[in-house]
Amino acid sequence: MFTDTLPLVIAQAAPGEGNALMGMLPIILMFVILYFLMIRPQMKRQKEHRKLVEGLAKGDEVITQGGLLGRITKVSDNYVTVDLSAVADKPVETIVQRNAVTTVLPKGTMKTL
């Protein structure tokens, strides 16, 4: 009784396996697009920022994440000391983490502001 229906069930299941792969294709395609549009550019920005932070040196004019503009006076492993007083008589220095520096400006930018 069951032997007559078994080949029929197997024959019907075989075409469904190909449809399952075609059903997964849009999801796989979505992850590939997500990688190239979001993940890869973010990794590139992180690599550039890491390079910028490693290249910080005394005398560089920088902008921090908080929007402070200043000149680096001291550099240590994890922190930099930034002089915020471009034109004042007394130096105003603050210590910030190296990762907080977002931009290194061209030399002489602070004088033009």
Buried (B, 14 or more C-beta within 10 A) or exposed (E): EEEEEEEEEEEEEEEEEEEEEEEEEEEEEEEEEEEEEEEEEEEEEEEEEEEBBEEBEEEBBBBBEEEBBBBBEEBEEEBBBBBBEBEEEEEEBEEBEBBBBBEBBEEEBBEEE
